[in-house]
Amino acid sequence: MPSLYIGLMSGTSLDGVDGVLVDFNARHPQVLSYQAIPFDAQLRQTMLALNTPAENELHHAALAANRLVRLYADTVQALLLVSGRQAKDIQAIGAHGQTVRHQPGAYDGTGYTLQLNNPSLLAELTGIDVVADFRSRDVAAGGQGAPLVPLFHQGMFGRPDQTVCVLNLGGIANLSVLHASGEVQGFDCGPGNALLDHWCQLHTGQPFDNDGGWARSGQVIESLLHTMLSEPFLHHAPPKSTGRDLFHPAWLAQQLQGFSTLTATDVQATLTEFTARACVNDVLRHAPQAGELLVCGGGALNGWLMTRLQQGLPKLHVSSTAERGLPPLQVEAAAFAWLARQTTLRLPGNSPKVTGAQGARILGGVFPA
């Protein structure tokens, strides 16, 4: 059975493309090569702008999708070069696209989720079948369209002897709860790096708070933290998902009303604590029996954020997914390689219990080479 798939992920952190070439023949999927290509400042700003309505946005979105796909194609070529494989060796590419709007169930009862992508162009540029638009079918079936990774997490990290939690800290934080019984839960917790990166860029000119050093030097303002933690989304019961549609600069500006005398450093410290506390609260609420929290995404590289998670969950072992064999920046891309494989095998990729869909569905559309 063909076993080589490529997964491409560009998440809500808007930092760039992560790509993996995965061999699914082994007992556990094996990453044969990994490549990351950053967004340039202009593309990142365009993607950010497309999260909110603007003039001529359809035109800008279409061109941004083409630029993104050319980065995807460059990532694929780099993966093939490093691994010594050729296009004909790859069964399919799973290309998530760039989420710019996520409104499942809104407005007309169905809503929508929109990922910028041009899978036809990617098939042309790479000569490989492309699987894309994974989320829309789940939304059409009444689901949230997210998160889609818990079933992959279960296969990679689930244990029969204890409940394991997997926390993805991308732009948005999402939690998978992998019960020892085999039951899987998953939902978005709140912001991951989106607000942290925004505030850091605004006040230091740096794209992110390296290792959380800036936040570590500040003081958590408990009154501001309490205000942030009162955000209604955090108290909704799953299934639930969110994105930059909610946690964006205007949301932060609203939270900061009445706190104009705070230093930028203290705000960063409070934002870091907010991200950690929202995740900690959901682990305690939904998986009090868990013994392990595995963290992936860029937030796993933020030492101070990891420390705050561990201090909030003293009974759990908190570590990067690297401890279980898959580096944190490769997990989400590997999940979309797995989802592409599910589609080509005509197997479901969603978990109705997670997303709230009416049933298991084969996800995505296939764009032949």
C-alpha positions in Angstrom: 0.0 0.0 0.0 1.4 3.5 -0.8 2.7 5.0 2.3 4.4 8.3 1.7 2.4 11.5 2.2 3.3 15.1 2.6 1.6 17.4 5.1 1.7 21.2 4.9 0.5 23.4 7.7 0.4 27.2 8.0 -1.5 28.0 11.2 -3.0 31.0 12.9 0.4 32.1 14.2 1.1 33.3 10.6 4.8 32.7 10.9 5.2 30.4 7.9 4.8 26.9 6.4 5.8 23.7 8.2 6.1 20.7 5.9 6.8 17.0 6.6 7.2 13.9 4.5 5.7 11.0 6.5 6.0 7.2 6.0 2.9 5.5 7.3 4.2 2.0 6.8 5.8 1.8 10.2 3.9 1.0 13.4 3.9 4.7 14.2 4.1 7.2 11.4 7.8 8.2 10.8 8.8 11.7 9.6 11.4 11.3 6.9 12.1 15.0 6.4 10.9 18.3 7.8 11.2 21.8 6.3 10.0 25.2 7.4 9.7 28.3 5.2 8.8 31.6 6.9 6.3 34.1 5.6 7.8 37.4 4.5 6.4 40.5 6.3 4.2 41.5 3.4 2.5 38.1 3.1 2.0 37.9 6.8 0.4 41.4 6.9 -1.9 40.5 4.0 -3.0 37.4 5.8 -3.7 39.3 9.0 -5.7 42.0 7.1 -7.8 39.3 5.5 -9.1 38.2 8.9 -11.4 41.3 8.8 -13.6 42.8 6.1 -11.8 45.2 3.8 -12.1 46.8 0.3 -11.5 44.5 -2.6 -10.8 41.5 -0.3 -11.7 38.8 -2.8 -8.9 40.0 -5.2 -6.4 40.2 -2.3 -7.4 36.8 -1.0 -7.0 35.1 -4.4 -3.5 36.6 -4.9 -2.5 35.8 -1.4 -3.6 32.2 -1.9 -1.4 32.0 -5.0 1.6 33.3 -3.0 1.0 30.9 -0.2 0.8 28.0 -2.6 4.1 28.9 -4.2 5.6 28.7 -0.7 3.9 25.3 -0.3 5.4 24.1 -3.5 8.9 25.3 -2.4 8.4 23.4 0.8 7.5 20.2 -1.1 10.5 20.5 -3.3 12.8 21.0 -0.3 11.2 17.9 1.4 11.8 15.8 -1.7 15.4 17.0 -2.1 16.3 16.3 1.5 14.7 12.9 1.5 16.0 11.8 -1.9 12.4 11.1 -3.0 10.7 12.1 -6.3 7.2 13.4 -6.9 6.1 10.0 -8.2 6.9 8.4 -4.9 4.4 10.5 -3.0 0.8 9.4 -2.8 -0.7 12.8 -1.9 -0.1 16.2 -0.3 -2.4 17.3 2.6 -2.5 21.1 2.3 -4.4 22.8 5.0 -4.4 26.3 3.6 -4.5 29.5 5.7 -7.5 30.1 7.8 -8.7 33.7 7.5 -12.4 33.3 8.6 -13.9 30.7 10.9 -17.7 31.0 11.5 -19.2 27.5 11.8 -22.9 27.5 12.4 -23.1 31.3 12.2 -25.6 33.5 10.3 -27.6 30.9 8.4 -27.3 27.8 10.6 -24.5 26.3 8.6 -21.9 29.1 8.6 -18.5 28.6 7.0 -14.8 28.2 7.4 -12.4 29.7 4.9 -8.9 28.6 4.3 -6.9 30.5 1.6 -5.5 27.9 -0.8 -5.2 27.0 -4.5 -4.8 23.3 -4.5 -5.1 23.2 -8.3 -2.0 25.4 -8.6 -0.2 23.2 -6.0 -0.9 20.1 -8.1 0.4 21.8 -11.2 3.6 23.0 -9.5 4.4 19.7 -7.8 3.0 17.0 -10.0 1.5 15.4 -6.9 -2.1 14.8 -6.0 -3.3 17.3 -3.5 -6.0 16.9 -0.8 -7.3 20.2 0.6 -10.4 21.9 2.1 -10.5 19.5 5.1 -12.8 21.5 7.3 -15.8 22.4 5.1 -17.3 18.9 5.0 -17.4 18.7 8.8 -19.1 22.2 8.9 -21.6 21.1 6.3 -22.5 18.2 8.5 -23.2 20.5 11.4 -19.8 20.4 13.0 -17.2 23.0 14.1 -14.7 21.9 11.4 -12.1 22.0 14.2 -10.1 20.6 15.7 -9.4 17.8 13.3 -6.2 16.6 14.9 -7.4 14.6 18.0 -7.7 11.3 16.1 -4.2 11.6 14.9 -3.0 12.5 18.4 -4.8 9.4 19.7 -2.8 7.2 17.2 0.5 8.9 18.1 0.3 9.6 21.8 -2.6 7.7 23.3 -1.9 5.2 26.1 -4.0 2.3 27.4 -2.8 2.9 31.0 -3.6 6.6 31.5 -5.3 9.6 30.1 -3.0 11.8 28.1 -3.7 15.4 27.1 -2.1 17.0 24.0 -2.1 20.8 23.9 -1.3 22.5 20.6 -0.1 26.0 21.2 -0.3 27.7 17.8 -2.0 31.0 17.2 -5.0 29.4 19.0 -4.7 26.8 21.7 -6.5 23.5 21.2 -6.6 20.5 23.6 -7.0 16.8 22.8 -8.0 14.5 25.7 -7.0 10.9 25.0 -8.7 8.7 27.5 -7.2 5.4 28.5 -10.5 3.8 27.3 -9.9 5.0 23.8 -12.5 7.8 24.0 -11.2 11.1 22.4 -12.3 14.7 23.2 -11.0 17.8 21.6 -11.8 21.5 21.5 -10.2 25.0 21.3 -9.2 26.5 24.7 -8.6 30.1 23.7 -5.6 32.1 22.4 -2.3 30.4 22.1 0.4 32.7 20.6 -1.8 35.1 18.6 -2.1 37.8 21.3 1.4 37.2 22.7 3.0 37.7 19.3 0.9 40.7 18.4 1.8 42.5 21.7 5.5 41.6 21.3 5.6 42.8 17.7 3.8 46.0 18.6 6.1 47.0 21.5 9.5 45.4 20.8 9.5 45.0 17.0 10.2 41.3 17.5 7.9 38.7 15.9 7.6 36.7 19.2 8.7 36.7 22.8 11.8 34.5 22.6 11.5 31.7 25.3 9.0 34.0 27.1 11.9 36.1 28.5 10.1 39.4 28.1 6.9 38.1 29.9 9.1 36.5 32.6 10.4 39.9 33.5 7.0 41.4 34.0 4.3 41.2 36.7 0.9 39.5 36.2 -1.9 42.0 36.9 -4.5 39.9 38.5 -7.4 42.3 37.8 -6.6 42.3 34.1 -6.2 38.5 34.1 -9.6 38.2 35.8 -11.2 40.4 33.1 -9.6 38.3 30.3 -10.7 35.0 31.9 -14.3 36.2 31.9 -14.4 36.0 28.1 -17.6 33.9 27.5 -16.0 31.6 24.9 -13.8 30.1 27.6 -16.8 29.0 29.6 -18.8 27.4 26.7 -19.1 23.6 26.7 -17.5 21.7 23.8 -17.8 21.3 20.9 -16.3 24.7 20.3 -13.7 26.3 18.1 -12.4 29.8 17.6 -9.7 31.8 15.8 -8.6 35.3 15.1 -12.2 36.1 14.4 -12.5 36.4 18.3 -9.0 36.8 19.7 -7.6 39.7 17.7 -6.0 43.1 18.5 -9.5 44.8 18.9 -10.4 42.2 21.5 -7.2 42.9 23.4 -7.8 46.7 23.2 -11.2 46.2 24.7 -9.8 44.2 27.6 -7.2 46.9 28.3 -9.8 49.6 28.7 -9.3 51.0 32.2 -5.7 49.7 32.4 -3.9 52.4 30.5 -1.2 52.9 33.2 0.2 49.3 32.8 3.6 48.8 31.3 3.8 46.8 28.1 5.9 44.2 30.0 3.2 43.6 32.6 0.6 43.2 29.8 2.8 40.6 28.2 3.2 38.8 31.5 -0.5 38.8 32.0 -1.2 37.6 28.4 1.1 34.7 29.0 -0.6 33.8 32.2 -4.0 34.2 30.5 -3.0 31.7 27.8 -1.6 29.3 30.4 -4.6 29.6 32.8 -7.2 29.1 30.0 -5.5 25.9 29.1 -4.9 24.7 32.7 -8.6 25.4 33.5 -9.7 23.2 30.6 -7.4 20.4 31.5 -8.7 20.4 35.1 -12.3 20.7 33.9 -12.2 17.9 31.3 -9.3 15.7 32.2 -8.7 15.8 36.0 -7.5 12.2 35.9 -4.8 12.9 33.2 -1.2 12.0 34.0 0.5 13.7 31.2 0.3 16.9 29.1 2.2 16.9 25.8 2.6 20.3 24.2 3.2 21.0 20.5 3.2 24.0 18.3 5.4 27.1 18.7 4.3 27.6 22.3 6.1 24.5 23.3 9.3 26.5 22.6 8.3 29.2 25.1 10.0 28.1 28.2 8.1 30.5 30.5 4.8 29.5 29.1 5.7 25.8 29.7 6.7 26.7 33.2 3.4 28.3 33.9 1.6 25.3 32.5 3.6 23.0 34.8 3.0 25.2 37.9 -0.8 25.2 37.1 -0.8 21.4 36.7 1.5 20.1 39.4 0.1 16.6 39.3 0.8 16.2 35.6 4.0 15.7 33.7 4.2 18.6 31.3 6.6 18.2 28.3 7.1 18.8 24.6 5.9 16.1 22.2 9.5 15.7 21.3 9.7 13.6 24.5 7.4 11.1 22.7 9.3 11.2 19.4 7.7 13.9 17.4 9.1 17.5 17.6 6.5 20.1 18.4 6.7 22.0 15.1 6.1 18.8 13.1 2.9 17.5 14.8 0.3 19.6 13.0 1.8 19.1 9.6 2.0 15.4 10.2 -1.6 15.4 11.2 -2.6 16.8 7.8 -0.5 14.2 6.1 -2.5 11.6 8.0 -5.8 13.4 7.1 -4.7 13.3 3.4 -4.1 9.6 3.8 -7.6 9.1 5.3 -9.1 10.9 2.4 -7.3 8.8 -0.3 -8.3 5.6 1.6 -11.9 6.9 1.8 -11.8 6.8 5.6 -13.3 9.4 7.9 -11.0 12.1 9.2 -13.3 13.8 11.8 -14.5 12.7 15.2 -18.2 13.7 15.6 -17.8 13.7 19.4 -15.1 16.4 19.0 -16.6 18.6 16.3 -20.3 18.1 16.8 -20.8 16.9 13.3 -23.8 14.6 12.6 -21.5 11.7 11.8 -18.1 10.6 10.7 -17.2 12.1 7.3 -14.5 11.7 4.6 -12.9 15.1 4.6 -11.4 17.2 1.9 -11.4 17.3 -1.9 -8.8 15.6 -4.1 -7.0 17.6 -6.9 -5.2 15.1 -9.1 -1.7 15.8 -10.4 
